[in-house]
Amino acid sequence: RPVPSAPGNVKGRTESFLPPRERITRTDFHSASGLPASLRRPPFDPITMSLPFTASGLRAALGQYATGVAIATTLNGEGAPVGLTINSFASVSLDPPLILWSLGLGSALLPNFRDRGHFAINVLSAAQQPLADRFASRQPDKFSGLDWQPGADGVPLLPAALARFECRLEQAVPGGDHLILIGRVLGFDRADGEPLIFFASRYRRLAAADFATATAGNPS
């Protein structure tokens, strides 16, 4: 998400958020850094970094942030399982144990997740890309033939996921064209495996060496 500009983000202006005795200009900072002139970066100028501010351009820029892939699941008003593929999942707090994800206001599943009171987050492995595609599609019964298990309040827990979090909805916060769902983790489990990665609008995989290094010191 865009980061708000700090006070004084103008070339040559003093940084007003610093104590008076520590205020320096950006130009002074670079000249005082001790680096050879050839290695100094020019003062930051936000104008030179700006692009045409369009929804598609912002989406592309946000897509430069690599994420994992998960499936959020719950039950609808008739008690049938529903879910969708997401990559907006994030941790919030360990004490209390809170996580969040967001859902577009136009999603047909929004009432289910908002009103049910419980949901699950199923973090996918690289081998589960077909499952990610299924839950991102318009297929009517995404759970057909899937051997899922009921979790807290009956919410679906998917098999072979790298991690599964059973959550109670703690808070639903409006956020522009999305609803941010904050959940309290009631239970979880995890398994070893290679994660499914999403970057620049495509699924990706960790390099074999990176995966081996990442899993070498995993706690049980």
N, C-alpha and C positions, 0 to 999 in steps of 0.2 A: 504494500500500500504506500501511497506517496507519504513522504516524511515532511512534516511542517518545517518551514524555513526557520532557522534560529535567528534571534535578533542580530541585526548588523550584517546580514548577508549581502552587503554591497561592497564592491571593490574599493579598498582604501578606507572604509569606515571602521572605527574602533569597535571592538566586540563588547557591547554594553552589558552582556551578562557576566562578565568577569569582574572581580574586585578591581577597584581603580588602579592599584599598584601593579596589577598583572595585565592590564589592558594593552594590547598591541594591535597594530593593523595587520591584515593578512600579508601585505607586502613586507612589513617588518618581520613577520614570523618566518617567511621563506628566506629572507636574507640573513636572518639570525640563526638559521637552522644548522649552520656549519657545513652544509652540503656544497660541493662545487657548483658553480653557476649552471653548468651543463646538465646537472641532475635535479636542479630545483624545478618543481612544478609551478606553473604560473598561478597567480591568485585565482581562487574559484570565482567564476562568473556564471550565475545561473542562466543568463540569457544564451550563452554559447552551448548549453546542454539541453535546451528546450526543444521539443518536437511538437508538431501539430497535435493539439490535445483532442484526440478522438477516442471513442469507446474501443475501437479495434486496436488503436495504437497502445492504449493503456492495457488492454487485455494481453497484447503481445509482450509488453514490458513486464507485467506481473508474471507471465509465463516463464520468465527467466529464473524464477525462484523454483527450484526443484522440490517436489514433495513426494510423500508416499501416496498410496491409493488405498481407500477403505470403502466399505459398504455399510451404510447406516440402515438399521432395520428396526421395525416396530410392528404393532398390530393395528389394523383398521377398526372401524366401529363394529364390524361384524366378527372381529376376532381372527381375521385372515392375515397372514404375514405380508408385509410390504417392505420395500427397501429401494435404495438407489446408491449409485456409485458417487463418492465424494473425494475431494482432495483438500478440503478446507479444515480438516481435523487438526487440533492443536491442544497441547497441555496448557492448563491455566495455573493449577496450584496442587501441591502435594498435601498440604494441611490447611483446609480440608482438601480431599482429593477431587479436583474439578478438571473437566475437559470442556472443549467447545467445538462446534462446527456450525456452518451456516447453510441456510436453505433459501432459495429464491422465492419471493412472495408469489410468483406465478406458478409454483409447483403444485400439482394436484395432490401431492402427498403432504403438503404443509399442515392441513388440519389434523392428520393422523399423528404426526410428530409433536405438534403443539398441544393436542388435547389428551393424548394417551397417558402422558406422565412418565413413561419409561421408554428407553430405546437402548440399542446396542450398537457399538462400533466394532466392525470386523476388519482388521488390518490385513491386507492381502499380500501373498507371496508372489514372486515372479511367475510361478507356475499357474497362478490363478488369473492371468490376464483374460482368458475367455469368460470368467465369472464377472470381471469388471465390465467387459463389453456387454454381457447379458443384462446387468443391472443398470447400465447406461442407456439401454435400448428402450423401445416402446413395446417390447414383448409383454403381453398382458399378464401372464402368470410366470413371473421370474423364478419362483420357487419350485416349479415343476421338476420332479425327479431329483430334487436336492435334499440330502439327508441332514436337515438342520435340527438343532436341539432348542428347547425352550429355556430361556434364562429368566431373569427377574421379571415378574408380571407376565411371563410367557413370551417375551420378545425373542425373536430368532437369533440364535448363535450359529454361525456358519462353520462347516467343517474345514479343517486344514488351514485356518487363518494363522498368521504369525502372532497376532495378539487379538484378544476379544475383551471388550469392556462392557459390563452391564451397568447402565446408568439410570438414575432418576432425574427427571428434568428439574433443575434447580431454578432456572430463570430463562425467559425468552425475551431478548432485547432487540428492538427494531434497529436495523442498520442499513439505511438507504433502501435498495431494492431487495434486501435479504433480511431474514430473521436469524439472529444469532442465538443458538441453542446452547446453553451452559448446563452441563450434566454433572451430578455427583456420582463418582464411581462407587458402585456397591460391591463389585467383584470383577476379577480379571484373571486371564491366564495368558501364557505366551508359549511359543515354540520356536526352535531354531529354524532358520531358512533364509533364503535370499529375498529381499523385499522387491515389490513392484514399485517402480519409480515413474513419476510423470514430470516431464520437462519440455517446455516449448511445444506444448500441445501434442506430445507424443509419449508413448510408454517407453521407458528406458530400463536398462539393467546395470547393476554395478559391475565394474571390471572384476575379473576373478580374483586378482590380487587384493583389491580393496575389500571384497567380500570376506576373504580369508582373514584379513587383518581385523576387520570389524567384529567378527564373531569369535576371535581367539580369546578375548577376555570377558565374554558375556557372563553375567551372574546367573546362577541357577534360580 
